Amino acid sequence: AGPVATRTAALNVRTDQPAQPEVEVGLTGIRVALQLSGPLVVNMGLIPVGVPTTQTVTYTNTSGADLEIVRITSSNPTVTTAAPQNFTIANGATQDIDVTVTPLLEGNSVDTLHFVPTSPCQDSIAVLVIWTSESPEISVQNVLPFGDLANCEVVIDSFTIANSGDLPVDLIDVRIAGPDAALFRILNPAAATGVILDPL
């Protein structure tokens, strides 16, 4: 690491010639650092447990030379991955990287991605990936009591489903099951079919 800078030195050759006892040859070179300009911390935000979540980040090669990345390693590859795994970025060019996290547990987490180049030299560039993971939560009454009814009676009742967590909940569909399911009917199934329930 470090800035791009010109380095200088001198090669001196001593001789037995009185008129030219020493010959000096100037040496110069430009030190090129491995540098990717872009986020060194990728914040994935709040994501559900078990749900793959991808964020695209862009890096610019500011090394002063072409940069060849042969792989991107992860400190926890079962949870955090990056794609593409290998690529070459010309000096001054950009590359999009898709960072994907599939949390296994609730809580705050951090993984480290290492961009490993082979050209112009072997080194690595570290990028932290952070996130908070939760499981969606809904609250609903457990029993809907209709009481004692005669054969000809019809009673209509309702209940409320609330999202008590911090993440949206997808209500896929609603149905009635059980030995006496034929005696009950849902009047508005669309209210809980293909509906995203946002947090309170």
C-alpha positions as CSV (number, residue, x, y, z in Angstrom):
1,A,0.0,0.0,0.0
2,G,1.0,3.6,-0.2
3,P,1.0,6.4,-2.9
4,V,2.4,6.0,-6.4
5,A,5.8,7.6,-6.3
6,T,9.0,7.9,-8.4
7,R,12.0,6.2,-6.8
8,T,15.6,7.1,-7.7
9,A,19.1,5.7,-7.0
10,A,22.5,5.7,-8.7
11,L,24.6,2.8,-10.0
12,N,28.3,3.7,-9.6
13,V,31.1,1.9,-11.4
14,R,34.7,2.6,-10.2
15,T,37.5,2.5,-12.7
16,D,41.3,2.8,-12.7
17,Q,41.1,5.7,-15.1
18,P,42.3,9.0,-13.5
19,A,40.2,11.0,-15.9
20,Q,37.1,9.1,-15.0
21,P,37.5,7.3,-11.8
22,E,33.8,6.6,-11.4
23,V,31.0,6.2,-13.8
24,E,27.5,6.9,-12.5
25,V,24.2,5.6,-14.1
26,G,21.0,7.0,-12.8
27,L,18.2,4.6,-11.8
28,T,14.6,5.5,-11.7
29,G,11.4,3.6,-11.2
30,I,7.7,4.3,-10.3
31,R,6.3,2.5,-7.3
32,V,2.8,1.3,-8.0
33,A,0.5,0.6,-5.1
34,L,-2.4,-1.9,-5.3
35,Q,-5.3,0.3,-4.9
36,L,-9.0,-0.1,-5.6
37,S,-11.1,3.0,-5.0
38,G,-14.5,2.0,-3.6
39,P,-16.2,1.1,-0.4
40,L,-14.0,-0.8,2.1
41,V,-17.0,-1.4,4.2
42,V,-20.2,-2.8,2.6
43,N,-23.3,-2.3,4.8
44,M,-26.0,-4.8,3.8
45,G,-28.4,-3.3,6.3
46,L,-31.2,-5.3,7.9
47,I,-31.9,-8.6,6.1
48,P,-34.0,-11.7,7.0
49,V,-32.5,-14.9,8.3
50,G,-32.0,-17.4,5.4
51,V,-32.8,-15.0,2.6
52,P,-30.0,-14.3,0.1
53,T,-29.5,-10.6,-0.2
54,T,-27.3,-9.0,-2.9
55,Q,-25.7,-5.5,-3.1
56,T,-23.7,-4.3,-6.1
57,V,-20.6,-2.2,-5.3
58,T,-18.3,-0.5,-7.8
59,Y,-14.5,-0.3,-7.6
60,T,-12.1,1.8,-9.7
61,N,-8.5,0.7,-10.3
62,T,-6.4,3.6,-9.1
63,S,-3.1,1.6,-9.0
64,G,-1.5,3.2,-12.0
65,A,-1.3,-0.2,-13.8
66,D,-3.6,-3.0,-14.8
67,L,-4.9,-5.0,-11.9
68,E,-5.6,-8.8,-12.3
69,I,-7.8,-10.3,-9.5
70,V,-7.6,-14.1,-9.5
71,R,-10.1,-14.7,-6.7
72,I,-12.1,-13.1,-3.9
73,T,-12.0,-15.1,-0.7
74,S,-14.5,-14.9,2.2
75,S,-13.9,-15.4,5.9
76,N,-17.3,-17.3,5.9
77,P,-18.0,-18.6,2.4
78,T,-21.2,-20.3,3.5
79,V,-22.7,-16.9,4.3
80,T,-20.9,-14.3,2.2
81,T,-19.9,-14.6,-1.4
82,A,-18.8,-12.2,-4.2
83,A,-19.0,-12.4,-8.0
84,P,-17.3,-12.3,-10.4
85,Q,-14.4,-14.2,-8.8
86,N,-11.7,-13.3,-11.3
87,F,-11.3,-10.3,-13.6
88,T,-8.8,-7.8,-14.9
89,I,-9.3,-4.0,-14.4
90,A,-7.4,-1.7,-16.6
91,N,-5.9,1.4,-14.9
92,G,-8.7,3.9,-14.3
93,A,-11.4,1.4,-15.3
94,T,-14.3,0.2,-13.0
95,Q,-15.6,-3.2,-12.0
96,D,-19.0,-4.1,-10.5
97,I,-18.9,-6.7,-7.7
98,D,-22.1,-8.5,-6.5
99,V,-21.8,-9.2,-2.7
100,T,-24.4,-11.7,-1.5
101,V,-25.1,-12.5,2.1
102,T,-27.3,-15.4,3.3
103,P,-27.6,-15.1,7.1
104,L,-27.8,-18.2,9.2
105,L,-28.4,-16.5,12.6
106,E,-30.0,-13.4,14.0
107,G,-27.9,-10.5,15.2
108,N,-25.1,-8.2,14.0
109,S,-22.4,-9.9,11.9
110,V,-19.3,-9.1,9.9
111,D,-17.3,-11.0,7.3
112,T,-14.2,-10.1,5.4
113,L,-13.7,-10.4,1.6
114,H,-10.1,-10.4,0.3
115,F,-9.4,-9.4,-3.3
116,V,-6.4,-11.4,-4.3
117,P,-4.4,-10.1,-7.3
118,T,-1.5,-11.8,-9.1
119,S,-0.5,-8.9,-11.3
120,P,1.5,-6.8,-10.9
121,C,2.3,-8.6,-7.6
122,Q,0.7,-10.8,-5.0
123,D,-1.1,-9.0,-2.2
124,S,-4.7,-8.7,-1.0
125,I,-7.2,-5.9,-0.5
126,A,-9.6,-6.4,2.4
127,V,-13.3,-5.3,2.3
128,L,-15.6,-5.7,5.4
129,V,-19.2,-6.8,4.9
130,I,-21.6,-6.0,7.8
131,W,-25.3,-6.6,8.3
132,T,-28.0,-7.1,10.9
133,S,-30.3,-10.2,10.5
134,E,-33.7,-10.8,12.0
135,S,-36.5,-13.3,11.6
136,P,-39.9,-11.7,10.5
137,E,-42.5,-11.7,13.3
138,I,-46.3,-11.6,13.1
139,S,-48.9,-11.5,15.9
140,V,-52.4,-12.8,15.5
141,Q,-55.0,-14.2,18.0
142,N,-54.8,-17.9,18.3
143,V,-58.5,-18.7,18.6
144,L,-61.6,-17.2,16.9
145,P,-64.5,-18.4,19.0
146,F,-67.9,-18.4,17.3
147,G,-69.8,-19.8,20.3
148,D,-72.8,-22.1,20.3
149,L,-74.7,-22.0,17.0
150,A,-77.8,-23.6,15.6
151,N,-77.7,-25.3,12.2
152,C,-79.3,-22.3,10.5
153,E,-77.2,-19.6,12.2
154,V,-74.5,-17.7,10.4
155,V,-71.9,-15.6,12.3
156,I,-69.3,-13.4,10.8
157,D,-66.2,-12.6,12.7
158,S,-62.7,-11.2,11.9
159,F,-59.2,-11.0,13.2
160,T,-56.2,-8.8,12.6
161,I,-52.7,-9.9,11.6
162,A,-50.0,-7.5,12.6
163,N,-46.3,-7.4,11.7
164,S,-44.6,-6.9,15.1
165,G,-41.0,-7.2,13.7
166,D,-38.8,-4.9,11.7
167,L,-38.9,-6.8,8.4
168,P,-41.8,-7.0,5.8
169,V,-43.8,-10.3,5.9
170,D,-45.2,-11.9,2.7
171,L,-48.6,-13.3,3.2
172,I,-48.7,-16.0,0.5
173,D,-52.3,-17.3,0.9
174,V,-55.0,-18.2,3.4
175,R,-57.0,-21.4,3.8
176,I,-59.2,-23.3,6.3
177,A,-58.1,-26.8,7.3
178,G,-59.3,-29.4,9.9
179,P,-62.0,-32.0,10.3
180,D,-64.9,-29.4,10.1
181,A,-63.3,-27.1,7.5
182,A,-66.4,-27.3,5.3
183,L,-68.5,-25.5,7.9
184,F,-66.3,-22.4,7.8
185,R,-65.7,-19.9,4.9
186,I,-63.3,-17.1,4.3
187,L,-65.2,-14.1,2.9
188,N,-62.1,-12.0,1.8
189,P,-59.2,-14.3,1.0
190,A,-57.5,-11.6,-1.1
191,A,-56.8,-9.7,2.2
192,A,-54.1,-12.3,3.0
193,T,-53.1,-13.6,-0.4
194,G,-50.0,-12.2,-2.1
195,V,-49.9,-9.3,0.4
196,I,-46.7,-7.8,1.8
197,L,-47.3,-6.8,5.5
198,D,-45.1,-4.0,6.5
199,P,-43.8,-3.5,10.0
200,L,-46.0,-1.4,12.4
